Amino acid sequence: MSEFDTSLPSVRQIQTYIKDKKEVEIKLIGGDLHVGKVFWQDRDCICLLDQYDLPIMIWRHAIVYLKPKG
């Protein structure tokens, strides 16, 4: 099992979104689009807080893209 690599640019960018409480869009393979703020990330998942501050746990392998909103 590999460790969570915080030296990767993608991991650092998501950490910046978390720190700045930046709203993001995450599009999933099935076509769903989620908007919210990244609450945490680990090696397998990203937790997004939706507009009602409800957590959505998204598996990384299901993500087509993640981008800042706006």
Backbone as a printed PyTorch tensor [residue, N CA C, xyz], in Angstrom:
tensor([[[  0.8450,  -1.1800,   0.0000],
         [  0.0000,   0.0000,   0.0000],
         [  0.8910,   1.2450,   0.0000]],

        [[  0.6100,   2.1820,  -0.9110],
         [  1.4400,   3.3800,  -1.0030],
         [  0.9660,   4.4420,  -0.0110]],

        [[  1.8960,   5.2620,   0.3620],
         [  1.6100,   6.3520,   1.2990],
         [  0.9710,   7.5260,   0.5570]],

        [[  0.3230,   8.3970,   1.2840],
         [ -0.2270,   9.6390,   0.7530],
         [  0.9360,  10.5790,   0.4840]],

        [[  1.1520,  10.9420,  -0.7560],
         [  2.3380,  11.7050,  -1.1640],
         [  2.0380,  13.2040,  -1.2230]],

        [[  2.4060,  13.9180,  -0.1690],
         [  2.1380,  15.3570,  -0.1030],
         [  3.0890,  16.1830,  -0.9530]],

        [[  4.0480,  15.5350,  -1.6080],
         [  4.9450,  16.2770,  -2.4970],
         [  4.3590,  16.4300,  -3.8990]],

        [[  3.2700,  15.7370,  -4.1920],
         [  2.6520,  15.8330,  -5.5140],
         [  1.9590,  17.1820,  -5.6880]],

        [[  2.1170,  17.8160,  -6.8560],
         [  1.4760,  19.1190,  -7.0880],
         [ -0.0430,  19.0740,  -6.9280]],

        [[ -0.6830,  17.9910,  -7.3680],
         [ -2.1420,  17.9140,  -7.2520],
         [ -2.5860,  17.8920,  -5.7890]],

        [[ -1.8570,  17.1800,  -4.9590],
         [ -2.1720,  17.1120,  -3.5260],
         [ -1.9720,  18.4750,  -2.8840]],

        [[ -0.8810,  19.1370,  -3.2220],
         [ -0.6170,  20.4790,  -2.6660],
         [ -1.6720,  21.4850,  -3.1190]],

        [[ -2.1190,  21.3800,  -4.3910],
         [ -3.1400,  22.3080,  -4.8910],
         [ -4.4450,  22.1220,  -4.1240]],

        [[ -4.8430,  20.8820,  -3.8970],
         [ -6.0710,  20.6260,  -3.1360],
         [ -5.9180,  21.1060,  -1.7000]],

        [[ -4.7290,  20.9470,  -1.1110],
         [ -4.4870,  21.4780,   0.2410],
         [ -4.6790,  22.9980,   0.2620]],

        [[ -4.2750,  23.6730,  -0.8050],
         [ -4.4820,  25.1250,  -0.8980],
         [ -5.9680,  25.4490,  -0.9410]],

        [[ -6.7450,  24.6680,  -1.7050],
         [ -8.2000,  24.8800,  -1.7380],
         [ -8.8060,  24.6960,  -0.3500]],

        [[ -8.3100,  23.7160,   0.3850],
         [ -8.8030,  23.4690,   1.7470],
         [ -8.4810,  24.6600,   2.6450]],

        [[ -7.2270,  25.0780,   2.6230],
         [ -6.7690,  26.1710,   3.4870],
         [ -7.5200,  27.4670,   3.1810]],

        [[ -7.7200,  27.7490,   1.8810],
         [ -8.3720,  28.9980,   1.4640],
         [ -9.8930,  28.9070,   1.4560]],

        [[-10.4410,  27.7090,   1.7950],
         [-11.8880,  27.4780,   1.7660],
         [-12.4780,  27.8730,   0.4090]],

        [[-11.7500,  27.5170,  -0.6340],
         [-12.1250,  27.8390,  -2.0140],
         [-13.2160,  26.8940,  -2.5070]],

        [[-14.2470,  27.4510,  -3.1240],
         [-15.2990,  26.6240,  -3.6920],
         [-14.7930,  25.9870,  -4.9920]],

        [[-15.0950,  24.7050,  -5.1710],
         [-14.6290,  23.9720,  -6.3430],
         [-15.7820,  23.2350,  -7.0020]],

        [[-15.5490,  22.8410,  -8.2470],
         [-16.4440,  21.9480,  -8.9770],
         [-15.7180,  20.6230,  -9.1350]],

        [[-16.4140,  19.5290,  -8.8830],
         [-15.8640,  18.2020,  -9.1270],
         [-16.8340,  17.4700, -10.0500]],

        [[-16.3210,  17.0820, -11.2260],
         [-17.1330,  16.3030, -12.1600],
         [-16.7300,  14.8430, -12.0390]],

        [[-17.7350,  13.9720, -11.9850],
         [-17.5000,  12.5420, -11.8240],
         [-17.6810,  11.8080, -13.1470]],

        [[-17.1250,  10.6190, -13.2210],
         [-17.1820,   9.7950, -14.4230],
         [-18.6150,   9.6130, -14.9150]],

        [[-19.5600,   9.4450, -14.0010],
         [-20.9680,   9.2540, -14.3710],
         [-21.6560,  10.5050, -14.8740]],

        [[-20.9680,  11.6530, -14.8360],
         [-21.5300,  12.9040, -15.3260],
         [-22.0280,  13.8330, -14.2350]],

        [[-22.1360,  13.3480, -12.9910],
         [-22.5780,  14.2130, -11.8950],
         [-21.5690,  15.3280, -11.6720]],

        [[-22.0800,  16.5030, -11.3270],
         [-21.2370,  17.6470, -11.0140],
         [-21.5520,  18.0830,  -9.5900]],

        [[-20.5270,  18.1410,  -8.7420],
         [-20.6950,  18.5650,  -7.3630],
         [-19.9410,  19.8700,  -7.1490]],

        [[-20.5700,  20.7800,  -6.4020],
         [-19.9620,  22.0630,  -6.0760],
         [-19.9170,  22.1870,  -4.5650]],

        [[-18.7940,  22.6450,  -4.0500],
         [-18.6610,  22.8330,  -2.6180],
         [-17.2300,  23.1650,  -2.2500]],

        [[-16.9330,  23.0220,  -0.9770],
         [-15.5920,  23.3010,  -0.4630],
         [-14.9520,  22.0030,  -0.0060]],

        [[-13.6910,  21.8080,  -0.4060],
         [-12.9790,  20.5960,  -0.0050],
         [-12.7040,  20.6890,   1.4890]],

        [[-13.1260,  19.6700,   2.2200],
         [-12.9720,  19.6430,   3.6690],
         [-11.7000,  18.9040,   4.0640]],

        [[-11.4530,  17.7590,   3.4120],
         [-10.2240,  17.0110,   3.6450],
         [ -9.9560,  16.1180,   2.4440]],

        [[ -8.7400,  15.5880,   2.4070],
         [ -8.3780,  14.6090,   1.3890],
         [ -7.4740,  13.5640,   2.0060]],

        [[ -7.5280,  12.3740,   1.4400],
         [ -6.5650,  11.3380,   1.7880],
         [ -6.1580,  10.6390,   0.4950]],

        [[ -5.4790,   9.5430,   0.6180],
         [ -4.9470,   8.8560,  -0.5520],
         [ -6.0490,   8.3790,  -1.4970]],

        [[ -7.2120,   8.0320,  -0.9610],
         [ -8.2860,   7.4500,  -1.7610],
         [ -9.4610,   8.3770,  -2.0380]],

        [[ -9.7270,   9.3070,  -1.1430],
         [-10.9670,  10.0910,  -1.2200],
         [-10.7280,  11.5810,  -1.0100]],

        [[-11.7310,  12.3370,  -1.4410],
         [-11.8260,  13.7690,  -1.1540],
         [-13.1980,  13.9820,  -0.5220]],

        [[-13.2440,  14.7260,   0.5650],
         [-14.5170,  15.0490,   1.1980],
         [-14.8900,  16.4810,   0.8320]],

        [[-16.0490,  16.6250,   0.2070],
         [-16.5500,  17.9190,  -0.2280],
         [-17.7300,  18.3000,   0.6490]],

        [[-17.7610,  19.5400,   1.1320],
         [-18.9160,  20.0460,   1.8700],
         [-19.8050,  20.7890,   0.8850]],

        [[-21.0620,  20.3580,   0.7670],
         [-21.9710,  20.9960,  -0.1770],
         [-22.5050,  22.3120,   0.3760]],

        [[-23.4620,  22.9000,  -0.3150],
         [-23.9900,  24.2210,   0.0730],
         [-24.6590,  24.2200,   1.4450]],

        [[-25.0290,  23.0330,   1.9320],
         [-25.6450,  22.9130,   3.2560],
         [-24.6480,  22.4190,   4.3010]],

        [[-23.3540,  22.4210,   3.9390],
         [-22.2690,  21.9150,   4.7870],
         [-22.4130,  20.4300,   5.1060]],

        [[-23.0670,  19.6950,   4.2010],
         [-23.1600,  18.2500,   4.3380],
         [-21.9890,  17.6110,   3.6020]],

        [[-21.3280,  16.6370,   4.2100],
         [-20.1510,  16.0360,   3.5770],
         [-20.5220,  15.0390,   2.4810]],

        [[-19.7880,  15.1030,   1.3890],
         [-19.8890,  14.1340,   0.3050],
         [-18.5000,  13.5300,   0.1500]],

        [[-18.3850,  12.2210,   0.3610],
         [-17.0890,  11.5690,   0.1930],
         [-17.0000,  11.0500,  -1.2390]],

        [[-15.9810,  11.5110,  -1.9600],
         [-15.8150,  11.1790,  -3.3670],
         [-14.5170,  10.3960,  -3.5380]],

        [[-14.6310,   9.2150,  -4.1560],
         [-13.4480,   8.4120,  -4.4380],
         [-12.6590,   9.0620,  -5.5630]],

        [[-11.3640,   9.1990,  -5.3800],
         [-10.5050,   9.8580,  -6.3750],
         [-10.6240,   9.2220,  -7.7560]],

        [[-10.7440,   7.8960,  -7.8120],
         [-10.7880,   7.2260,  -9.1160],
         [-12.0670,   7.5420,  -9.8950]],

        [[-13.0720,   8.1640,  -9.2510],
         [-14.3260,   8.5130,  -9.9130],
         [-14.3160,   9.9410, -10.4710]],

        [[-13.2410,  10.6870, -10.2230],
         [-13.1810,  12.0970, -10.6040],
         [-12.6630,  12.2540, -12.0430]],

        [[-13.4120,  13.0250, -12.8340],
         [-12.9580,  13.4060, -14.1740],
         [-12.0960,  14.6510, -14.0490]],

        [[-12.6230,  15.6520, -13.3240],
         [-11.8260,  16.8530, -13.0480],
         [-12.2760,  17.5080, -11.7610]],

        [[-11.3900,  18.3270, -11.2250],
         [-11.6550,  19.1720, -10.0580],
         [-11.0830,  20.5370, -10.4120]],

        [[-11.9090,  21.5750, -10.3160],
         [-11.4130,  22.9150, -10.6440],
         [-12.0430,  23.9440,  -9.7160]],

        [[-11.3480,  25.0800,  -9.5310],
         [-11.9380,  26.1370,  -8.7070],
         [-13.1830,  26.7080,  -9.3930]],

        [[-14.1500,  27.0570,  -8.5890],
         [-15.3970,  27.6240,  -9.0930],
         [-15.1780,  29.1070,  -9.3930]],

        [[-15.7470,  29.5340, -10.5080],
         [-15.7100,  30.9590, -10.8250],
         [-14.6500,  31.4110, -11.7250]]])
